[in-house]
C-alpha cells in the first residue's frame, strides 16, 4: 500500500496496483481500476515514485530483481 494525502488533509492508503491513470489538472487525479477517482496533494511524479518504491520492495521481499524499469 502507498500513503497519499487527500486535498482535505486526510491520509489514505491505496493499493497501487489499482491505479489506472494519473492526471495533473493541475490537481493530481488518480483514477482506479474500479472507476473511483481520488484527488491528492502529491504530484503525479511523487505518486509514480511511491509506486516504484512499493514495487521494488515487493520484488525484494519475493526474491525477484530489485530493478523496476518504466518506459
Secondary structure, DSSP 8 states (H G I E B T S, - for coil): -EEEEBTTS-EEEE-GGGEEEEEESSSEEEEETTS-EEEESS-HHHHHHHHHHHHHHHHHHHTS-S-----
